[in-house]
């Protein structure tokens, strides 16, 4: 069988750049070696198959020999192993065949139907040729391989040197890391030591600064003047004393050494502070000294001086506080006594014991017991402008020199307000100063401050209360007393707003001095009313002066009754007694008409004076007098109509008493109608003249005239109703209330009356002429 030639790649003669000629590049060498290796593997497989086939042929011949002599003992012994080896060989052949079936060259050989033995020998010869070529090529390139070997060896030496260097460097890095850890440990230790030393240093600095007394500090305390720098030195000394006291139990040697020095400095400091503060406090006694300015510019500025003394020397602190209390006690007592004396000269006299509601005397007594002539009469019952003293809360104090220059006079309540307003202003300022100046840093000494405040203002409060009591004992001005009570309540609320509790007892004492006196004075007015019931007689029907006094007095009391209702019980009693007095006074008139005119005029005046009051209790007061006025007007209307239309009114009442018109003859109706027809116009004129004459008040006169004329229309309308009813009863038919008067006139004419009844419309038209007389 012809053996086909397979393509075998031989090494080329081309050279790579930089290599000896004939030496293949790494890519070419790798390709050639790979293909040669494949051929060798194929050849190895073919050889193995050839060997197996040869062994198989040999074993087949040997088996035939065994078969021909089955009785041989040796054959019996080898029968089993041969069978096993045969199975193994064929398994190996099968594995080899399966393995080499995938080989490229084997596939080509099998595909062409070649004999594998021959093909294997052919491949082997080719391989020998290729191997010889390779050996020649390698011999030809031996110098290049030697150079390459030298280069590789040189590189190995260099790499070994670098390896040694890197090993040394790694060793050095390890040593450095160890040293860094050591340094870090030492750094942490040193940091802890530093912190401990700094803590100790700070503690020592604090201790040294707290107890170190410098020569500069000693010289400043001993020789320096008390000023801002001396105050700073005092703070430094006080701080050192605090530090020394806080560390007394620690047995520090330095403290034992500095303790006597601090004690000497304390004594010297207290001595200088005492001299300084006592000198400043005594300067308050200099005339025209403004204490509040001195308090804020000196005492509060050097507040730490007093704080130091209160903490370091209680005896000197007590002396300073007592000196301050005595000085301010004298100052306020002197100032307010002078102010009260000046206010007394500005007082205008208002009322005395002779000016009661039902008396008319003019003697007066001064505010502080001085009797004065009454040159300018002041209405003790009317409020006037006195209410402004209570309402104008922003009004300032009364300046005595200004009032003297302008020759001004004031009622007592204005003086009372000015004095007590100045008192609470100064007391408030002084109390706040005492709290700020005499309170220790830890907590305020409330009891001590109250004691100092009471000591300072005791004579001033006694002066104010004595003046009030003196005024109350000699005062008969109930309006002035009530105004003082309301002002006192107003000032008490202001003190509560300012949170100044020290004057509460003073306000209560003033109230207890004034309120009983107010009740006494009102009771005196009530008693004067009771006494007047048997003494006073009105001269005419016009309003009595007692009515004006009562109206003014009642309206004044009600104006001051806005927030409180304490005056209502006595006002109700006064109203009851005054109403009774008016009734008794009206009975002194000889006729009922004059009595009613007097009451109407009196009640109208009282209501006029009460009209503008809109406070608590005013409605009850006004309703009482309105009811009395309406009752009196109703009675007056009857009395006013009786002289002019008495016959008509009597006839109407007679018919009503008789039980109806059936029992009254028509002739009686004729006489009543005839009498009215003859006099009604003249009677209206007379009524109008009488009202104009007796009621000077347009509003009241209009009201009364309307009531009189309106009642006349009522009576006459009733008469016509009765007449129509009588005519209907007799069958004449008057037409009733809805028919014109002409029908009544026709009916009466048929009955033989000598006149025609006056129509209602005619009377109403005439009445309208008079009803406008008093319209404004």
Buried (B, 14 or more C-beta within 10 A) or exposed (E): EEBEEBEBEEBEEEBBEEBBEBBBBEEBEEEBEEBBEEBBBBBEBBBBBBEBEEEBEEBEEEEEEBEEEEEEEEBEEBEEEBEEEBEEBEEEBEEBBEEBEEBEBBEBBBEEEBEBBBBBBBBBEBBEEBEEEBEEBBEEBEEBEEEBEEEEEEEEEEEEEEEEEEEEEEEEEEEEEEEEEEEEEEEEEEEEEEEEEEEEEEEEEEBEEBBEBEEEBBEBBEEBEBEEEBBEBBEBBBEBBEBBEEBEEEEBEBBEEBBEBBEBBBEBBBEBBBEBBBEBBEEBEEEEEEBEEBBEEBBEEBBBBBBBBBBBBEEBBEBBBEBBBEBBBBBBBBBBEEBBEBBBEBBBBBBBBBBBBBBEEEEBBBBBEEEBEBEEEBBBBBBEEBBEBBEEEEEEEBEBEEBEEEEBBBBBBBBBBBBBBBBBBBBBBBBEBBBBBBBEEEEBBEEBBBBBBBBBBBBBBEBBBEBBBBBBEBBBBBBBBBBBBBBBBBBBEBBEEBEBEBBEEBBEBBBEBBBEBBBBBBBBBBBBBEBBBEEBEBEEBBBBEBBBBBBBBBBBBBBBBBEEEEBBEBBBBBBEBBBEBBEBBBEEBEEBBBBBBBBBBBBBBBBBBBEEBEBBBBEEBBEBBBEBBBBBBEBBBBBBBBEBBEBBBEBBEEBEEEEEBEEBEBEBBBEBBBBBEEBBEEBBEBBBEBBBEBBEBEEBBBBBBBBBBEBBEEBBBBBBBBBBBBBBEEEBBBBBEEEEBEBBBBBBEEBEBEEBBBBBEEBBEBBEEBBEEBEE
